[in-house]
């Protein structure tokens, strides 16, 4: 599976803001590796904006389609007008491991339930427009047994095909290379074996 995630370090976040009917909506977005990293951002948002009217939230702390590590909160807004529209905006983005806090400063004009839902969804959508992202590729690890003479060629082939060499172990008989193979691509080492003109032992999968 391949999907995109926020290109943010664990202790940083992307910040945007919009104004709707004199209310300010400030969106903080993070790379939610887990619920703990999301809660860290939420606590920081509350500490930096203690006088805000609301700190509404939504997160997906897993790949797109995650069903368990998800959550959203209206934080005092009428039920269903903040957290759920925010969450739906995150779902629609097809991004994984992402969380948002929308900090609202009430401007004196009531928006109504429909207006609130649109404003919170818009706040998240606006943040997503400028959010830096990177691709994540889910991989399985295969350990290959090679001779010393074949190591350089195997490493070069892996680099050409964007296959990371996760680690290497050496002994008197040769080298064991652990490579990360994309889970969404059929495992096939025959092109490498043709280049080496020898078969490869797969020790572990």
BELCORZI-V274994 format. One record per pair of residues at least 6 apart in sequence whose C-alpha atoms are under 6 Angstrom apart, sorted by sequence separation. I is the first residue (numbers start at 1). J is the second residue. If there is no record, write none. Layout:
[[I & J] [I & J]]
This chain:
[[32 & 38] [169 & 175] [193 & 199] [18 & 25] [169 & 176] [17 & 25] [61 & 69] [74 & 82] [168 & 176] [17 & 26] [74 & 83] [168 & 177] [16 & 26] [17 & 27] [60 & 70] [73 & 83] [16 & 27] [59 & 70] [72 & 83] [167 & 178] [15 & 27] [59 & 71] [166 & 178] [15 & 28] [58 & 71] [165 & 178] [166 & 179] [14 & 28] [58 & 72] [165 & 179] [14 & 29] [57 & 72] [164 & 179] [13 & 29] [57 & 73] [164 & 180] [13 & 30] [56 & 73] [163 & 180] [56 & 74] [56 & 75] [54 & 75] [8 & 31] [6 & 31] [58 & 83] [57 & 83] [148 & 174] [34 & 61] [56 & 83] [147 & 174] [33 & 61] [58 & 86] [146 & 174] [32 & 61] [58 & 87] [146 & 175] [64 & 94] [64 & 95] [145 & 176] [64 & 96] [81 & 113] [85 & 117] [144 & 176] [63 & 96] [144 & 177] [62 & 96] [143 & 177] [62 & 97] [81 & 116] [82 & 117] [86 & 121] [143 & 178] [61 & 97] [81 & 117] [85 & 121] [142 & 178] [60 & 97] [142 & 179] [60 & 98] [82 & 120] [141 & 179] [59 & 98] [141 & 180] [59 & 99] [140 & 180] [58 & 99] [139 & 180] [140 & 181] [58 & 100] [139 & 181] [57 & 100] [139 & 182] [140 & 183] [57 & 101] [138 & 182] [139 & 183] [56 & 101] [138 & 183] [56 & 102] [55 & 102] [55 & 103] [54 & 103] [54 & 104] [53 & 104] [52 & 104] [53 & 105] [52 & 105] [145 & 201] [144 & 201] [144 & 202] [143 & 202] [144 & 203] [143 & 203] [143 & 204] [142 & 204] [142 & 205] [33 & 97] [32 & 97] [31 & 97] [32 & 98] [31 & 98] [32 & 99] [30 & 98] [30 & 99] [29 & 99] [29 & 100] [28 & 100] [28 & 101] [27 & 101] [27 & 102] [26 & 102] [26 & 103] [25 & 103] [25 & 104] [24 & 104] [24 & 105] [23 & 105] [23 & 106] [23 & 107] [22 & 107] [5 & 95] [4 & 95] [5 & 96] [5 & 97] [16 & 127] [7 & 132] [6 & 132] [7 & 133] [6 & 133] [7 & 134] [5 & 133] [5 & 134] [4 & 134] [4 & 135] [3 & 135] [4 & 136] [3 & 136] [2 & 136] [2 & 137] [1 & 138] [1 & 184]]
